[in-house]
Amino acid sequence: MMTYTALKSIAVRSQATLLQDAAGAAALIVMLVVGLHLPAFI
């Protein structure tokens, strides 16, 4: 139960930047996929 409470409090505190963090993670994944497929395009 302590872990759930800690995760909930972290989510509440970082709610303002959660969308920005998700967008950054998505951008990193897109760059990784494009980078891995780049040799196939050349």
C-alpha positions as CSV (number, residue, x, y, z in Angstrom):
1,M,0.0,0.0,0.0
2,M,2.9,2.3,0.7
3,T,4.1,2.0,-2.9
4,Y,0.7,2.9,-4.3
5,T,0.5,6.0,-2.1
6,A,4.0,7.1,-3.1
7,L,3.2,6.7,-6.8
8,K,0.0,8.6,-6.4
9,S,1.7,11.5,-4.7
10,I,4.4,11.6,-7.4
11,A,1.7,11.7,-10.1
12,V,-0.1,14.5,-8.4
13,R,3.0,16.6,-7.9
14,S,4.2,16.1,-11.5
15,Q,0.8,16.6,-13.1
16,A,1.9,20.0,-14.6
17,T,4.7,18.5,-16.6
18,L,3.3,15.0,-17.3
19,L,2.1,15.9,-20.8
20,Q,5.5,17.4,-21.7
21,D,7.3,14.4,-20.4
22,A,5.1,12.0,-22.4
23,A,5.7,14.1,-25.6
24,G,9.4,14.0,-25.0
25,A,9.3,10.2,-24.5
26,A,7.3,9.8,-27.7
27,A,9.8,12.0,-29.6
28,L,12.7,9.9,-28.4
29,I,10.9,6.7,-29.5
30,V,10.2,8.2,-32.9
31,M,13.8,9.2,-33.3
32,L,15.0,5.7,-32.3
33,V,12.7,4.0,-34.8
34,V,13.6,6.4,-37.6
35,G,17.3,6.0,-36.8
36,L,17.1,2.3,-36.9
37,H,15.2,2.3,-40.3
38,L,17.4,5.0,-41.9
39,P,19.9,2.5,-43.5
40,A,17.0,0.9,-45.4
41,F,16.1,4.3,-47.0
42,I,19.7,5.0,-48.2
